């Protein structure tokens, strides 16, 4: 079905956005150089050098790493955000958080340690 030269994993370029829609389930390690928006499910690890948006319907079981992040869904796993992290009222995080800046809306649930200034 694929020619040998065509059978490889695509790499997102800087400035591009990857969307994992509601109803889509991803298993494994997911890395990107661009922005990521997730409304589906992910199990494994998740890393981007850009921005991450986790929608209300998203369920993530992964170690998460991003430059900036906005969380409105469920994350089970540790989160490392280099710059700013926003937790919306609908967010539910079970795991440790390391970030430089943090905004937590009333109603957000966090079960884990929080470390600021990017240091554990």
Secondary structure by P-SEA (a helix, b strand, c coil): cccccccbbbbbcccbbbbbcccccccccccccbbbbbcbbbccbbbbcbbbbbcccbbbccccccccccccbbbcbbbbbccbbbbcccbbbcbbbbccbbbbcccccccbbbbccccc
